[in-house]
Amino acid sequence: MSTLFTKIIDGDIPGRFIWQDDDVVAFLTIAPLTDGHTLVLPRQEVAHWVEAEPELLAKVMAVAQTVAKAQTAVFAPKRVGVLMEGYEVPHLHVHVWPTQSAKDFDVHAVDHNPDPAILDANAHALREALRSAGYGAHVPETS
């Protein structure tokens, strides 16, 4: 059975994509810790990160780093957080989010009702930052 993330990747469920290539996608989470909170994941369903081929895991992390640089350009955070936990959706995914302090790492403090207009604006800003950094070939025109 397809995971929730595969359904988003396949377009069965809408997503605010900021990155797409043959192996990896990135889209904003619907339950962000901070503005710009993005999930980076392989198209391939891998239930646990330790099961991923090293090359695929390296590519996921390379895209996560690229997304983090775009978040830095857009949101000017003190740090960018990274987390892999996979309890809610059994599909390897990396959370990448701008942070101003350690309190932004409280995974129980997500916004379960974010303003869709803010999510759209954050996705647009991140896509523009990625294009400006030379990654336009991997940035979708819209979500």
A tleap script that builds the chain and sets N, CA, C and O, in Angstrom:
source leaprc.protein.ff14SB
mol = sequence {
  NMET SER THR LEU PHE THR LYS ILE ILE ASP
  GLY ASP ILE PRO GLY ARG PHE ILE TRP GLN
  ASP ASP ASP VAL VAL ALA PHE LEU THR ILE
  ALA PRO LEU THR ASP GLY HIE THR LEU VAL
  LEU PRO ARG GLN GLU VAL ALA HIE TRP VAL
  GLU ALA GLU PRO GLU LEU LEU ALA LYS VAL
  MET ALA VAL ALA GLN THR VAL ALA LYS ALA
  GLN THR ALA VAL PHE ALA PRO LYS ARG VAL
  GLY VAL LEU MET GLU GLY TYR GLU VAL PRO
  HIE LEU HIE VAL HIE VAL TRP PRO THR GLN
  SER ALA LYS ASP PHE ASP VAL HIE ALA VAL
  ASP HIE ASN PRO ASP PRO ALA ILE LEU ASP
  ALA ASN ALA HIE ALA LEU ARG GLU ALA LEU
  ARG SER ALA GLY TYR GLY ALA HIE VAL PRO
  GLU THR CSER
}
set mol.1.N position { 0.839 -1.185 0.000 }
set mol.1.CA position { 0.000 0.000 0.000 }
set mol.1.C position { 0.884 1.248 0.000 }
set mol.1.O position { 1.903 1.291 0.688 }
set mol.2.N position { 0.493 2.254 -0.767 }
set mol.2.CA position { 1.260 3.491 -0.860 }
set mol.2.C position { 1.188 4.276 0.437 }
set mol.2.O position { 0.162 4.294 1.116 }
set mol.3.N position { 2.290 4.921 0.767 }
set mol.3.CA position { 2.289 5.787 1.941 }
set mol.3.C position { 1.609 7.113 1.594 }
set mol.3.O position { 1.399 7.435 0.425 }
set mol.4.N position { 1.273 7.865 2.625 }
set mol.4.CA position { 0.723 9.210 2.449 }
set mol.4.C position { 1.649 10.040 1.565 }
set mol.4.O position { 1.187 10.785 0.700 }
set mol.5.N position { 2.958 9.909 1.784 }
set mol.5.CA position { 3.908 10.703 1.005 }
set mol.5.C position { 3.937 10.277 -0.460 }
set mol.5.O position { 4.094 11.122 -1.342 }
set mol.6.N position { 3.792 9.003 -0.730 }
set mol.6.CA position { 3.730 8.547 -2.122 }
set mol.6.C position { 2.495 9.123 -2.796 }
set mol.6.O position { 2.547 9.485 -3.972 }
set mol.7.N position { 1.395 9.213 -2.078 }
set mol.7.CA position { 0.177 9.802 -2.638 }
set mol.7.C position { 0.389 11.288 -2.947 }
set mol.7.O position { -0.140 11.793 -3.937 }
set mol.8.N position { 1.144 11.980 -2.123 }
set mol.8.CA position { 1.469 13.380 -2.402 }
set mol.8.C position { 2.385 13.456 -3.623 }
set mol.8.O position { 2.148 14.256 -4.528 }
set mol.9.N position { 3.422 12.630 -3.652 }
set mol.9.CA position { 4.358 12.616 -4.784 }
set mol.9.C position { 3.621 12.320 -6.086 }
set mol.9.O position { 3.903 12.936 -7.113 }
set mol.10.N position { 2.676 11.378 -6.049 }
set mol.10.CA position { 1.930 10.984 -7.245 }
set mol.10.C position { 0.832 11.975 -7.632 }
set mol.10.O position { 0.203 11.826 -8.680 }
set mol.11.N position { 0.601 12.981 -6.794 }
set mol.11.CA position { -0.410 13.981 -7.103 }
set mol.11.C position { -1.814 13.621 -6.668 }
set mol.11.O position { -2.763 14.339 -6.984 }
set mol.12.N position { -1.962 12.520 -5.948 }
set mol.12.CA position { -3.281 12.121 -5.453 }
set mol.12.C position { -3.739 13.008 -4.300 }
set mol.12.O position { -4.937 13.162 -4.064 }
set mol.13.N position { -2.783 13.586 -3.588 }
set mol.13.CA position { -3.028 14.527 -2.499 }
set mol.13.C position { -2.180 15.760 -2.816 }
set mol.13.O position { -1.014 15.620 -3.185 }
set mol.14.N position { -2.740 16.961 -2.680 }
set mol.14.CA position { -1.951 18.146 -3.023 }
set mol.14.C position { -0.772 18.354 -2.075 }
set mol.14.O position { -0.816 17.975 -0.905 }
set mol.15.N position { 0.273 18.962 -2.610 }
set mol.15.CA position { 1.454 19.298 -1.817 }
set mol.15.C position { 2.077 20.578 -2.349 }
set mol.15.O position { 1.922 20.910 -3.525 }
set mol.16.N position { 2.771 21.286 -1.495 }
set mol.16.CA position { 3.461 22.524 -1.873 }
set mol.16.C position { 4.925 22.171 -2.156 }
set mol.16.O position { 5.792 22.339 -1.299 }
set mol.17.N position { 5.179 21.688 -3.351 }
set mol.17.CA position { 6.516 21.233 -3.740 }
set mol.17.C position { 7.448 22.408 -3.989 }
set mol.17.O position { 7.070 23.413 -4.592 }
set mol.18.N position { 8.689 22.252 -3.504 }
set mol.18.CA position { 9.716 23.245 -3.808 }
set mol.18.C position { 10.888 22.608 -4.557 }
set mol.18.O position { 11.748 23.320 -5.074 }
set mol.19.N position { 10.931 21.288 -4.620 }
set mol.19.CA position { 12.019 20.560 -5.304 }
set mol.19.C position { 11.467 19.258 -5.864 }
set mol.19.O position { 10.709 18.550 -5.200 }
set mol.20.N position { 11.859 18.955 -7.093 }
set mol.20.CA position { 11.516 17.670 -7.691 }
set mol.20.C position { 12.626 17.267 -8.643 }
set mol.20.O position { 13.009 18.042 -9.519 }
set mol.21.N position { 13.145 16.058 -8.478 }
set mol.21.CA position { 14.031 15.486 -9.474 }
set mol.21.C position { 13.651 14.013 -9.615 }
set mol.21.O position { 12.638 13.581 -9.064 }
set mol.22.N position { 14.437 13.253 -10.333 }
set mol.22.CA position { 14.075 11.859 -10.587 }
set mol.22.C position { 14.060 10.999 -9.327 }
set mol.22.O position { 13.376 9.977 -9.286 }
set mol.23.N position { 14.806 11.403 -8.300 }
set mol.23.CA position { 14.966 10.576 -7.102 }
set mol.23.C position { 14.394 11.174 -5.823 }
set mol.23.O position { 13.974 10.437 -4.931 }
set mol.24.N position { 14.374 12.492 -5.726 }
set mol.24.CA position { 14.070 13.176 -4.469 }
set mol.24.C position { 13.075 14.308 -4.704 }
set mol.24.O position { 13.113 14.981 -5.734 }
set mol.25.N position { 12.190 14.505 -3.738 }
set mol.25.CA position { 11.273 15.645 -3.752 }
set mol.25.C position { 11.351 16.354 -2.405 }
set mol.25.O position { 11.816 15.796 -1.411 }
set mol.26.N position { 10.884 17.595 -2.401 }
set mol.26.CA position { 10.780 18.357 -1.150 }
set mol.26.C position { 9.494 19.178 -1.219 }
set mol.26.O position { 9.196 19.815 -2.230 }
set mol.27.N position { 8.749 19.146 -0.132 }
set mol.27.CA position { 7.525 19.946 -0.055 }
set mol.27.C position { 7.323 20.409 1.374 }
set mol.27.O position { 7.835 19.808 2.319 }
set mol.28.N position { 6.558 21.502 1.518 }
set mol.28.CA position { 6.293 22.023 2.848 }
set mol.28.C position { 5.367 21.078 3.603 }
set mol.28.O position { 4.435 20.510 3.034 }
set mol.29.N position { 5.641 20.922 4.892 }
set mol.29.CA position { 4.772 20.126 5.743 }
set mol.29.C position { 3.502 20.910 6.055 }
set mol.29.O position { 3.508 22.141 6.060 }
set mol.30.N position { 2.417 20.189 6.314 }
set mol.30.CA position { 1.170 20.849 6.702 }
set mol.30.C position { 1.092 21.072 8.211 }
set mol.30.O position { 0.112 21.622 8.715 }
set mol.31.N position { 2.131 20.641 8.927 }
set mol.31.CA position { 2.203 20.835 10.378 }
set mol.31.C position { 3.595 21.371 10.723 }
set mol.31.O position { 4.425 20.648 11.273 }
set mol.32.N position { 3.845 22.649 10.396 }
set mol.32.CA position { 5.196 23.191 10.563 }
set mol.32.C position { 5.559 23.562 12.002 }
set mol.32.O position { 4.712 23.958 12.803 }
set mol.33.N position { 6.841 23.418 12.290 }
set mol.33.CA position { 7.398 23.955 13.538 }
set mol.33.C position { 7.630 25.448 13.389 }
set mol.33.O position { 7.381 26.218 14.317 }
set mol.34.N position { 8.110 25.856 12.215 }
set mol.34.CA position { 8.373 27.263 11.901 }
set mol.34.C position { 8.033 27.482 10.430 }
set mol.34.O position { 7.836 26.526 9.680 }
set mol.35.N position { 7.968 28.743 10.028 }
set mol.35.CA position { 7.754 29.052 8.615 }
set mol.35.C position { 8.856 28.412 7.777 }
set mol.35.O position { 10.035 28.474 8.125 }
set mol.36.N position { 8.455 27.801 6.675 }
set mol.36.CA position { 9.418 27.186 5.768 }
set mol.36.C position { 9.748 25.738 6.062 }
set mol.36.O position { 10.540 25.138 5.335 }
set mol.37.N position { 9.176 25.157 7.089 }
set mol.37.CA position { 9.441 23.765 7.478 }
set mol.37.C position { 9.139 22.854 6.282 }
set mol.37.O position { 8.011 22.803 5.792 }
set mol.38.N position { 10.154 22.149 5.831 }
set mol.38.CA position { 10.095 21.357 4.611 }
set mol.38.C position { 10.439 19.900 4.892 }
set mol.38.O position { 11.259 19.600 5.759 }
set mol.39.N position { 9.802 18.999 4.148 }
set mol.39.CA position { 10.131 17.579 4.189 }
set mol.39.C position { 10.864 17.233 2.905 }
set mol.39.O position { 10.417 17.584 1.813 }
set mol.40.N position { 11.989 16.546 3.037 }
set mol.40.CA position { 12.780 16.092 1.897 }
set mol.40.C position { 12.761 14.576 1.928 }
set mol.40.O position { 13.079 13.973 2.953 }
set mol.41.N position { 12.390 13.948 0.807 }
set mol.41.CA position { 12.242 12.503 0.812 }
set mol.41.C position { 12.490 11.905 -0.561 }
set mol.41.O position { 12.348 12.576 -1.583 }
set mol.42.N position { 12.862 10.630 -0.567 }
set mol.42.CA position { 13.024 9.967 -1.855 }
set mol.42.C position { 11.652 9.627 -2.441 }
set mol.42.O position { 10.679 9.425 -1.713 }
set mol.43.N position { 11.601 9.569 -3.764 }
set mol.43.CA position { 10.369 9.095 -4.407 }
set mol.43.C position { 10.117 7.633 -4.036 }
set mol.43.O position { 8.976 7.212 -3.845 }
set mol.44.N position { 11.188 6.883 -3.939 }
set mol.44.CA position { 11.106 5.463 -3.584 }
set mol.44.C position { 10.658 5.330 -2.134 }
set mol.44.O position { 11.149 6.037 -1.255 }
set mol.45.N position { 9.729 4.424 -1.898 }
set mol.45.CA position { 9.295 4.174 -0.525 }
set mol.45.C position { 10.360 3.362 0.198 }
set mol.45.O position { 10.642 2.218 -0.159 }
set mol.46.N position { 10.935 3.967 1.204 }
set mol.46.CA position { 11.893 3.319 2.096 }
set mol.46.C position { 11.346 3.568 3.492 }
set mol.46.O position { 11.237 4.718 3.918 }
set mol.47.N position { 11.005 2.515 4.202 }
set mol.47.CA position { 10.322 2.662 5.487 }
set mol.47.C position { 11.204 3.278 6.571 }
set mol.47.O position { 10.712 4.042 7.402 }
set mol.48.N position { 12.483 2.961 6.575 }
set mol.48.CA position { 13.381 3.405 7.645 }
set mol.48.C position { 14.691 3.843 7.009 }
set mol.48.O position { 15.188 3.186 6.095 }
set mol.49.N position { 15.240 4.924 7.477 }
set mol.49.CA position { 16.425 5.478 6.821 }
set mol.49.C position { 17.599 4.519 6.792 }
set mol.49.O position { 18.432 4.605 5.890 }
set mol.50.N position { 17.692 3.615 7.741 }
set mol.50.CA position { 18.819 2.666 7.742 }
set mol.50.C position { 18.696 1.636 6.623 }
set mol.50.O position { 19.661 0.934 6.319 }
set mol.51.N position { 17.512 1.539 6.007 }
set mol.51.CA position { 17.297 0.622 4.897 }
set mol.51.C position { 17.620 1.251 3.539 }
set mol.51.O position { 17.635 0.549 2.528 }
set mol.52.N position { 17.874 2.541 3.499 }
set mol.52.CA position { 18.136 3.233 2.234 }
set mol.52.C position { 19.533 2.892 1.707 }
set mol.52.O position { 20.480 2.723 2.476 }
set mol.53.N position { 19.635 2.798 0.404 }
set mol.53.CA position { 20.948 2.644 -0.209 }
set mol.53.C position { 21.763 3.897 0.114 }
set mol.53.O position { 21.210 4.997 0.113 }
set mol.54.N position { 23.046 3.758 0.385 }
set mol.54.CA position { 23.855 4.912 0.758 }
set mol.54.C position { 23.795 6.057 -0.261 }
set mol.54.O position { 23.793 7.228 0.121 }
set mol.55.N position { 23.747 5.725 -1.536 }
set mol.55.CA position { 23.710 6.763 -2.567 }
set mol.55.C position { 22.406 7.558 -2.489 }
set mol.55.O position { 22.409 8.779 -2.642 }
set mol.56.N position { 21.296 6.864 -2.251 }
set mol.56.CA position { 20.007 7.546 -2.144 }
set mol.56.C position { 19.970 8.419 -0.896 }
set mol.56.O position { 19.512 9.560 -0.948 }
set mol.57.N position { 20.443 7.892 0.212 }
set mol.57.CA position { 20.470 8.672 1.446 }
set mol.57.C position { 21.346 9.908 1.278 }
set mol.57.O position { 21.003 10.988 1.759 }
set mol.58.N position { 22.472 9.749 0.599 }
set mol.58.CA position { 23.359 10.896 0.345 }
set mol.58.C position { 22.647 11.945 -0.497 }
set mol.58.O position { 22.794 13.141 -0.245 }
set mol.59.N position { 21.876 11.517 -1.494 }
set mol.59.CA position { 21.173 12.482 -2.340 }
set mol.59.C position { 20.078 13.193 -1.549 }
set mol.59.O position { 19.896 14.401 -1.698 }
set mol.60.N position { 19.347 12.455 -0.707 }
set mol.60.CA position { 18.323 13.079 0.133 }
set mol.60.C position { 18.971 14.149 1.017 }
set mol.60.O position { 18.448 15.256 1.139 }
set mol.61.N position { 20.095 13.820 1.623 }
set mol.61.CA position { 20.767 14.784 2.507 }
set mol.61.C position { 21.344 15.966 1.723 }
set mol.61.O position { 21.364 17.087 2.233 }
set mol.62.N position { 21.810 15.736 0.504 }
set mol.62.CA position { 22.318 16.838 -0.325 }
set mol.62.C position { 21.187 17.810 -0.660 }
set mol.62.O position { 21.376 19.026 -0.615 }
set mol.63.N position { 20.013 17.273 -0.997 }
set mol.63.CA position { 18.871 18.147 -1.265 }
set mol.63.C position { 18.446 18.851 0.024 }
set mol.63.O position { 18.100 20.032 -0.011 }
set mol.64.N position { 18.464 18.153 1.153 }
set mol.64.CA position { 18.126 18.782 2.434 }
set mol.64.C position { 19.057 19.964 2.715 }
set mol.64.O position { 18.612 21.008 3.192 }
set mol.65.N position { 20.330 19.801 2.424 }
set mol.65.CA position { 21.282 20.894 2.630 }
set mol.65.C position { 20.992 22.060 1.683 }
set mol.65.O position { 21.088 23.221 2.082 }
set mol.66.N position { 20.642 21.758 0.443 }
set mol.66.CA position { 20.292 22.800 -0.518 }
set mol.66.C position { 19.049 23.550 -0.058 }
set mol.66.O position { 19.000 24.777 -0.143 }
set mol.67.N position { 18.055 22.832 0.423 }
set mol.67.CA position { 16.844 23.452 0.961 }
set mol.67.C position { 17.195 24.321 2.165 }
set mol.67.O position { 16.673 25.427 2.300 }
set mol.68.N position { 18.065 23.838 3.032 }
set mol.68.CA position { 18.476 24.610 4.208 }
set mol.68.C position { 19.126 25.929 3.804 }
set mol.68.O position { 18.905 26.954 4.448 }
set mol.69.N position { 19.910 25.907 2.761 }
set mol.69.CA position { 20.539 27.150 2.279 }
set mol.69.C position { 19.485 28.116 1.754 }
set mol.69.O position { 19.589 29.324 1.968 }
set mol.70.N position { 18.470 27.594 1.068 }
set mol.70.CA position { 17.377 28.451 0.604 }
set mol.70.C position { 16.608 29.018 1.798 }
set mol.70.O position { 16.244 30.194 1.798 }
set mol.71.N position { 16.359 28.190 2.811 }
set mol.71.CA position { 15.677 28.674 4.017 }
set mol.71.C position { 16.485 29.774 4.693 }
set mol.71.O position { 15.925 30.744 5.203 }
set mol.72.N position { 17.790 29.617 4.693 }
set mol.72.CA position { 18.658 30.640 5.284 }
set mol.72.C position { 18.532 31.951 4.520 }
set mol.72.O position { 18.484 33.022 5.125 }
set mol.73.N position { 18.477 31.870 3.196 }
set mol.73.CA position { 18.337 33.070 2.374 }
set mol.73.C position { 16.987 33.754 2.599 }
set mol.73.O position { 16.905 34.982 2.607 }
set mol.74.N position { 15.940 32.967 2.780 }
set mol.74.CA position { 14.593 33.519 2.905 }
set mol.74.C position { 14.281 33.981 4.323 }
set mol.74.O position { 13.737 35.069 4.510 }
set mol.75.N position { 14.616 33.170 5.322 }
set mol.75.CA position { 14.158 33.414 6.688 }
set mol.75.C position { 15.230 33.935 7.650 }
set mol.75.O position { 14.910 34.322 8.773 }
set mol.76.N position { 16.497 33.949 7.223 }
set mol.76.CA position { 17.607 34.429 8.051 }
set mol.76.C position { 17.610 33.806 9.459 }
set mol.76.O position { 17.678 34.534 10.449 }
set mol.77.N position { 17.538 32.488 9.555 }
set mol.77.CA position { 17.537 31.854 10.878 }
set mol.77.C position { 18.937 31.828 11.483 }
set mol.77.O position { 19.935 32.017 10.788 }
set mol.78.N position { 18.988 31.589 12.794 }
set mol.78.CA position { 20.286 31.396 13.451 }
set mol.78.C position { 20.860 30.032 13.080 }
set mol.78.O position { 22.073 29.881 12.937 }
set mol.79.N position { 19.993 29.051 12.926 }
set mol.79.CA position { 20.372 27.693 12.542 }
set mol.79.C position { 19.244 27.114 11.689 }
set mol.79.O position { 18.154 27.681 11.599 }
set mol.80.N position { 19.533 25.975 11.067 }
set mol.80.CA position { 18.500 25.214 10.382 }
set mol.80.C position { 18.508 23.819 10.992 }
set mol.80.O position { 19.537 23.144 11.020 }
set mol.81.N position { 17.347 23.402 11.478 }
set mol.81.CA position { 17.227 22.095 12.116 }
set mol.81.C position { 17.028 20.986 11.101 }
set mol.81.O position { 16.487 21.205 10.017 }
set mol.82.N position { 17.472 19.792 11.467 }
set mol.82.CA position { 17.305 18.597 10.649 }
set mol.82.C position { 16.904 17.462 11.591 }
set mol.82.O position { 17.470 17.297 12.672 }
set mol.83.N position { 15.900 16.678 11.147 }
set mol.83.CA position { 15.433 15.568 11.967 }
set mol.83.C position { 14.896 14.465 11.065 }
set mol.83.O position { 14.173 14.728 10.103 }
set mol.84.N position { 15.258 13.232 11.386 }
set mol.84.CA position { 14.655 12.053 10.757 }
set mol.84.C position { 14.083 11.217 11.886 }
set mol.84.O position { 14.816 10.782 12.773 }
set mol.85.N position { 12.768 10.989 11.858 }
set mol.85.CA position { 12.187 10.138 12.892 }
set mol.85.C position { 11.250 9.096 12.309 }
set mol.85.O position { 11.356 7.927 12.677 }
set mol.86.N position { 10.344 9.460 11.421 }
set mol.86.CA position { 9.553 8.496 10.686 }
set mol.86.C position { 8.493 7.725 11.441 }
set mol.86.O position { 8.084 6.655 10.989 }
set mol.87.N position { 8.033 8.226 12.571 }
set mol.87.CA position { 7.008 7.497 13.324 }
set mol.87.C position { 5.619 7.651 12.732 }
set mol.87.O position { 4.834 6.703 12.747 }
set mol.88.N position { 5.303 8.818 12.216 }
set mol.88.CA position { 3.958 9.054 11.706 }
set mol.88.C position { 3.739 8.487 10.311 }
set mol.88.O position { 2.671 7.946 10.022 }
set mol.89.N position { 4.738 8.606 9.445 }
set mol.89.CA position { 4.633 8.086 8.074 }
set mol.89.C position { 5.857 7.212 7.818 }
set mol.89.O position { 6.985 7.702 7.880 }
set mol.90.N position { 5.654 5.919 7.528 }
set mol.90.CA position { 6.786 5.016 7.316 }
set mol.90.C position { 7.390 5.154 5.913 }
set mol.90.O position { 7.389 4.213 5.119 }
set mol.91.N position { 7.898 6.336 5.639 }
set mol.91.CA position { 8.534 6.655 4.356 }
set mol.91.C position { 9.661 7.618 4.716 }
set mol.91.O position { 9.405 8.725 5.192 }
set mol.92.N position { 10.889 7.207 4.493 }
set mol.92.CA position { 12.046 8.028 4.824 }
set mol.92.C position { 11.777 9.485 4.471 }
set mol.92.O position { 11.435 9.804 3.332 }
set mol.93.N position { 11.931 10.358 5.446 }
set mol.93.CA position { 11.804 11.795 5.193 }
set mol.93.C position { 12.637 12.565 6.205 }
set mol.93.O position { 12.787 12.174 7.363 }
set mol.94.N position { 13.167 13.666 5.718 }
set mol.94.CA position { 14.009 14.529 6.539 }
set mol.94.C position { 13.266 15.840 6.746 }
set mol.94.O position { 12.883 16.506 5.783 }
set mol.95.N position { 13.067 16.204 7.994 }
set mol.95.CA position { 12.490 17.504 8.329 }
set mol.95.C position { 13.624 18.525 8.298 }
set mol.95.O position { 14.687 18.295 8.874 }
set mol.96.N position { 13.399 19.649 7.628 }
set mol.96.CA position { 14.376 20.732 7.551 }
set mol.96.C position { 13.611 22.016 7.855 }
set mol.96.O position { 12.658 22.355 7.153 }
set mol.97.N position { 14.027 22.733 8.905 }
set mol.97.CA position { 13.274 23.938 9.270 }
set mol.97.C position { 14.185 25.013 9.849 }
set mol.97.O position { 15.149 24.716 10.555 }
set mol.98.N position { 13.861 26.274 9.536 }
set mol.98.CA position { 14.617 27.401 10.097 }
set mol.98.C position { 14.359 27.516 11.594 }
set mol.98.O position { 13.230 27.339 12.051 }
set mol.99.N position { 15.404 27.811 12.352 }
set mol.99.CA position { 15.257 27.930 13.807 }
set mol.99.C position { 15.925 29.205 14.312 }
set mol.99.O position { 16.907 29.689 13.749 }
set mol.100.N position { 15.368 29.715 15.370 }
set mol.100.CA position { 15.961 30.874 16.040 }
set mol.100.C position { 16.540 30.489 17.399 }
set mol.100.O position { 17.385 31.194 17.951 }
set mol.101.N position { 16.066 29.346 17.935 }
set mol.101.CA position { 16.579 28.892 19.219 }
set mol.101.C position { 16.252 27.414 19.394 }
set mol.101.O position { 15.546 26.825 18.575 }
set mol.102.N position { 16.763 26.826 20.456 }
set mol.102.CA position { 16.518 25.413 20.736 }
set mol.102.C position { 15.038 25.128 20.970 }
set mol.102.O position { 14.603 23.991 20.788 }
set mol.103.N position { 14.260 26.121 21.366 }
set mol.103.CA position { 12.825 25.883 21.584 }
set mol.103.C position { 12.114 25.514 20.284 }
set mol.103.O position { 11.039 24.915 20.324 }
set mol.104.N position { 12.695 25.860 19.132 }
set mol.104.CA position { 12.109 25.501 17.844 }
set mol.104.C position { 12.271 24.015 17.517 }
set mol.104.O position { 11.827 23.562 16.462 }
set mol.105.N position { 12.904 23.257 18.411 }
set mol.105.CA position { 13.094 21.822 18.205 }
set mol.105.C position { 12.060 20.978 18.947 }
set mol.105.O position { 12.166 19.751 18.964 }
set mol.106.N position { 11.072 21.613 19.553 }
set mol.106.CA position { 10.026 20.885 20.267 }
set mol.106.C position { 9.029 20.332 19.244 }
set mol.106.O position { 8.159 21.060 18.766 }
set mol.107.N position { 9.157 19.055 18.913 }
set mol.107.CA position { 8.325 18.453 17.871 }
set mol.107.C position { 6.855 18.373 18.266 }
set mol.107.O position { 6.008 18.059 17.430 }
set mol.108.N position { 6.544 18.650 19.519 }
set mol.108.CA position { 5.154 18.661 19.961 }
set mol.108.C position { 4.521 20.043 19.800 }
set mol.108.O position { 3.342 20.234 20.096 }
set mol.109.N position { 5.315 20.999 19.328 }
set mol.109.CA position { 4.839 22.374 19.195 }
set mol.109.C position { 4.499 22.737 17.747 }
set mol.109.O position { 4.496 23.915 17.391 }
set mol.110.N position { 4.215 21.740 16.918 }
set mol.110.CA position { 3.882 22.031 15.524 }
set mol.110.C position { 2.556 22.775 15.448 }
set mol.110.O position { 1.711 22.660 16.335 }
set mol.111.N position { 2.392 23.524 14.393 }
set mol.111.CA position { 1.155 24.245 14.131 }
set mol.111.C position { 0.253 23.319 13.317 }
set mol.111.O position { 0.523 23.063 12.144 }
set mol.112.N position { -0.809 22.820 13.930 }
set mol.112.CA position { -1.713 21.898 13.246 }
set mol.112.C position { -2.761 22.618 12.404 }
set mol.112.O position { -3.571 21.976 11.736 }
set mol.113.N position { -2.747 23.936 12.433 }
set mol.113.CA position { -3.719 24.702 11.654 }
set mol.113.C position { -3.048 25.931 11.034 }
set mol.113.O position { -3.475 27.058 11.286 }
set mol.114.N position { -2.002 25.726 10.226 }
set mol.114.CA position { -1.317 26.874 9.649 }
set mol.114.C position { -2.181 27.567 8.594 }
set mol.114.O position { -3.035 26.941 7.967 }
set mol.115.N position { -1.953 28.834 8.413 }
set mol.115.CA position { -2.661 29.627 7.416 }
set mol.115.C position { -2.203 29.182 6.023 }
set mol.115.O position { -1.017 29.300 5.713 }
set mol.116.N position { -3.094 28.680 5.185 }
set mol.116.CA position { -2.703 28.233 3.841 }
set mol.116.C position { -2.024 29.330 3.019 }
set mol.116.O position { -1.135 29.041 2.217 }
set mol.117.N position { -2.429 30.567 3.210 }
set mol.117.CA position { -1.806 31.668 2.468 }
set mol.117.C position { -0.343 31.828 2.869 }
set mol.117.O position { 0.503 32.125 2.025 }
set mol.118.N position { -0.043 31.637 4.141 }
set mol.118.CA position { 1.347 31.726 4.597 }
set mol.118.C position { 2.148 30.554 4.041 }
set mol.118.O position { 3.283 30.738 3.602 }
set mol.119.N position { 1.573 29.353 4.051 }
set mol.119.CA position { 2.260 28.199 3.464 }
set mol.119.C position { 2.546 28.442 1.982 }
set mol.119.O position { 3.643 28.151 1.505 }
set mol.120.N position { 1.566 28.974 1.257 }
set mol.120.CA position { 1.768 29.271 -0.163 }
set mol.120.C position { 2.882 30.297 -0.355 }
set mol.120.O position { 3.737 30.137 -1.226 }
set mol.121.N position { 2.868 31.342 0.457 }
set mol.121.CA position { 3.897 32.386 0.350 }
set mol.121.C position { 5.280 31.822 0.682 }
set mol.121.O position { 6.261 32.156 0.017 }
set mol.122.N position { 5.361 30.972 1.703 }
set mol.122.CA position { 6.649 30.360 2.063 }
set mol.122.C position { 7.153 29.461 0.942 }
set mol.122.O position { 8.342 29.478 0.624 }
set mol.123.N position { 6.257 28.672 0.337 }
set mol.123.CA position { 6.651 27.798 -0.775 }
set mol.123.C position { 7.153 28.641 -1.945 }
set mol.123.O position { 8.173 28.321 -2.554 }
set mol.124.N position { 6.440 29.709 -2.253 }
set mol.124.CA position { 6.852 30.591 -3.349 }
set mol.124.C position { 8.231 31.189 -3.081 }
set mol.124.O position { 9.090 31.201 -3.962 }
set mol.125.N position { 8.437 31.683 -1.867 }
set mol.125.CA position { 9.721 32.300 -1.518 }
set mol.125.C position { 10.864 31.290 -1.596 }
set mol.125.O position { 11.951 31.620 -2.070 }
set mol.126.N position { 10.627 30.078 -1.140 }
set mol.126.CA position { 11.677 29.053 -1.206 }
set mol.126.C position { 11.959 28.634 -2.641 }
set mol.126.O position { 13.114 28.414 -3.005 }
set mol.127.N position { 10.915 28.520 -3.464 }
set mol.127.CA position { 11.149 28.201 -4.882 }
set mol.127.C position { 11.971 29.292 -5.548 }
set mol.127.O position { 12.879 29.001 -6.326 }
set mol.128.N position { 11.660 30.543 -5.248 }
set mol.128.CA position { 12.421 31.657 -5.830 }
set mol.128.C position { 13.879 31.640 -5.364 }
set mol.128.O position { 14.786 31.895 -6.157 }
set mol.129.N position { 14.106 31.344 -4.090 }
set mol.129.CA position { 15.478 31.275 -3.574 }
set mol.129.C position { 16.250 30.141 -4.241 }
set mol.129.O position { 17.424 30.306 -4.571 }
set mol.130.N position { 15.611 29.002 -4.441 }
set mol.130.CA position { 16.273 27.877 -5.111 }
set mol.130.C position { 16.586 28.221 -6.566 }
set mol.130.O position { 17.659 27.887 -7.068 }
set mol.131.N position { 15.653 28.886 -7.242 }
set mol.131.CA position { 15.926 29.310 -8.626 }
set mol.131.C position { 17.105 30.278 -8.661 }
set mol.131.O position { 17.997 30.156 -9.500 }
set mol.132.N position { 17.097 31.238 -7.744 }
set mol.132.CA position { 18.181 32.232 -7.693 }
set mol.132.C position { 19.533 31.589 -7.418 }
set mol.132.O position { 20.568 32.107 -7.838 }
set mol.133.N position { 19.527 30.466 -6.715 }
set mol.133.CA position { 20.774 29.758 -6.396 }
set mol.133.C position { 21.203 28.823 -7.529 }
set mol.133.O position { 22.206 28.121 -7.403 }
set mol.134.N position { 20.449 28.809 -8.638 }
set mol.134.CA position { 20.853 28.016 -9.790 }
set mol.134.C position { 20.221 26.637 -9.894 }
set mol.134.O position { 20.685 25.805 -10.674 }
set mol.135.N position { 19.171 26.380 -9.123 }
set mol.135.CA position { 18.535 25.062 -9.123 }
set mol.135.C position { 17.195 25.046 -9.854 }
set mol.135.O position { 16.360 24.179 -9.595 }
set mol.136.N position { 16.984 25.981 -10.751 }
set mol.136.CA position { 15.711 26.113 -11.443 }
set mol.136.C position { 15.227 24.856 -12.128 }
set mol.136.O position { 14.020 24.637 -12.224 }
set mol.137.N position { 16.134 24.027 -12.605 }
set mol.137.CA position { 15.737 22.795 -13.293 }
set mol.137.C position { 14.996 21.837 -12.365 }
set mol.137.O position { 14.272 20.958 -12.831 }
set mol.138.N position { 15.173 22.001 -11.059 }
set mol.138.CA position { 14.550 21.100 -10.085 }
set mol.138.C position { 13.388 21.750 -9.324 }
set mol.138.O position { 12.799 21.142 -8.430 }
set mol.139.N position { 13.075 22.981 -9.691 }
set mol.139.CA position { 12.052 23.719 -8.962 }
set mol.139.C position { 10.769 23.771 -9.791 }
set mol.139.O position { 10.776 24.306 -10.899 }
set mol.140.N position { 9.677 23.227 -9.274 }
set mol.140.CA position { 8.421 23.276 -10.037 }
set mol.140.C position { 7.899 24.708 -10.130 }
set mol.140.O position { 8.189 25.545 -9.275 }
set mol.141.N position { 7.128 24.973 -11.178 }
set mol.141.CA position { 6.544 26.314 -11.354 }
set mol.141.C position { 5.579 26.637 -10.233 }
set mol.141.O position { 5.586 27.750 -9.708 }
set mol.142.N position { 4.750 25.680 -9.861 }
set mol.142.CA position { 3.805 25.856 -8.761 }
set mol.142.C position { 3.864 24.609 -7.898 }
set mol.142.O position { 4.612 23.673 -8.179 }
set mol.143.N position { 3.065 24.614 -6.847 }
set mol.143.CA position { 3.047 23.462 -5.960 }
set mol.143.C position { 2.477 22.287 -6.697 }
set mol.143.O position { 2.368 21.198 -6.134 }
savepdb mol mol.pdb
quit
